[in-house]
Amino acid sequence: MYQPIEKTFFEKPVLELAESLIGQYIVHQCADQLLVARIVETEAYHGPEDRAAHSFRNQPTKRTEVMFGAPGYVYNYKMHTHTLMNVVAGPVGVPHAVLIRAAEPIAGLEKMKENRGEHLKLKDWTNGPGKLSKALGVTMDYYGHYWGETPLFIAEGPEVIAIEKGPRVGIGNSQEAVHFPWRFFEKDNPFVSKYRV
């Protein structure tokens, strides 16, 4: 049912890609079942011109080297104890990326519930980037993996009726970048994360 999306999907400017990802599926083929979530919130990070981006100074590091490669690859990193998933964007040598902030659980719900904790409400399983990775069982082992290949891939989802945009979340120390309207989210979807400066 779910098929990896075409390579050309990723070959677009980072802001366009961030918006295009809304409504698509993240699919993780685990050993015992398929975990699927529909993306409802993303954030674009515009490389060297963006003080909030890890690649702001345009210097590859061990952490960011995948961002300087071809689009469509997994850039993930640790924040505290959480793994955050990104899609590399832009041409080779231009380190842009899109953070997948939140998604709506679609399939494999029992496994997601087990991954996140029996005490949590469904809405709280995937309404943040670290929560989402944990629910889907995605770890740092996927760093540099291609989003168009199994077992972790993006698949085409249904058309989204209304997408809104606004400032990104939790980047208060990024000067003018705080105000850039580079967060995209599905209007009125309950799985969109709570906005905070």
N, C-alpha and C positions, 0 to 999 in steps of 0.2 A: 504493500500500500504506500509506504513512504519511500521515496527515491531521492538520493542526493541531488541537490540543485545544480544547474549547469554552471560551469566555470565563469561564463560571461556575467553571471549575476553579481559577482564580486568586483568586476572591472568597471567601477564607477567612482566618482568623487566621494569622499568620506561622508559628507553631509547627506548626500543622496542615498548612499548605502545604509546609513543609520536609519533613515526613514523607510527604506525598502525592506529592512529586516522586520519591521513591525508586521505581525500576522504570520510570519514564517514559523516553521516548526524546528525545534532542536530535537534530534533523535539520538538516543544513546542505546545501542544494542548491548545490553548486559548479558552475562552468561545464561541467565535463566529467564529473562524477559526484556521487553522493549519499554523504555521510558521515553515519553514524549511530552513536550511542553510547547505551547504556542507563545512566541515572543510578543510582549505587550509594551516593552519600554527599553530604549537604548540611549546611549550617549555617544556623541562623536568627539574624538580627540584629534585635533588638527596639527599634529606633529610640531615642527620647529617654531611655528607661529603661535603656539598655544601654551601659555604658562602652566596650564593644568595637566598637560600631557607629559608622560614619562620621557618622551623623546624631545622635549622642548629645546634642549641645547644641540640637537642634531648630531649627537655623538653616540654611536653604538656601544652598548655595554653587554655583558653576559646576559643581563636581565632583558634587554630590549632588542637584541640582535635580530630576532624574527620579524620585528616591525619594519626592518629595512629591506626585507625580501618581497616576494610577490604577494599580491592580495589573496585573501581567502584562507589564510592560515590562522591557527589558534595562537593568540598571545594571551597567556594566562599568567597570573602572578598571585603572590600571597599578600593578604592584608590582615594582620593579626593572625588568626587561625583559619581564615577563610581563603578559598581559592576563587578568583574572579576571572570570568571568561570574556575574551575580546576576539573580534574578527579583524585581522589586518586589512588595511585599505590603502589605496593609492598605488602608483607605479613603484617599481623596484627603486630603492634608494630614497623614497619619500615616506617617512615613518608615521603614517596615520593609522588610527585604529578605532573600532567601535566597541564600546563596553555593552554587554548584554545585561541590562539591569534587572529585568523582571519578566516572568512568563506565567502563563496559565496552564496548570497541569491538565493533560489530556489522556494519557495512557500510562499504565504501570503505577497507578495510585497507591496500591498497598505497599509497594517497594519504596515509593517516595515518602510515604508516611513513616515507614520503618527508618529510612535514612534521616528524616528530620526530627522524629520523636512523636510518640503516641499522643502526647498531651497537647499538641499544637492544632489550631484550627486550620482547615484547608487553605484559607486565604494567606496564612503566614508561612506556608511551606516554601513559596517561590517568589515572594514580593520584595526581593532584594538580591543583589548579585551573588553574595556569598551563600545565602539561603538556597538560591537556585542551583548553584554548583553542587551543593551538598545533597539536595533532593535528587538530582540526576546522577549522583555518584561520579562526578567529574573531578579528577585530581590533577596535580601538576604534571603527571605522566603524559598529558596530552599537549604539553608545550611543543609548538612546531608542527602539530598534526594538521592535515588539510581538512577544512570544513566540508569538502565535497566528497569525502571518502568515509566508509564505515570503519570502526563501529560508532564514531561520533560524527554526526553530520547535520547540515541544515537542509530541510526539505520544503518544498513549496506549500504554503498554507492558503487559506481562503482570503478573499479580498477584505480589506479593512474599510469600514464605512467612514470613520472620522479619526484623523490623527492630529494631535495637538503638539505644541512644542513650547519649551521654556528653558530657564536656566538649569544647569547641571547641579547635581547633588553633592554636598560635602566637600567643596573645593574652595572654602572661604579664604585661603591664603594665596590665591592665584591672581590677585590684583584685578585688572580689567576682564580677565577670562571668566570671572565669577558671573558676569552679566550676559555672556554669549548664550543665545537661545538654541543650544545644541543638544538638548534632551528631547527625545521624541517619544510619545506614548499614545496608546489607544484611549480615546475619550471615554470616560465613565467606566473603564474596566477596573474591577475591584482588586486585581492583582498588581496594579501599578504601585510602586513603592511610595512611601510617604515622603513628601518633599521636605528637605531641610537645607539650610544654607551651609 
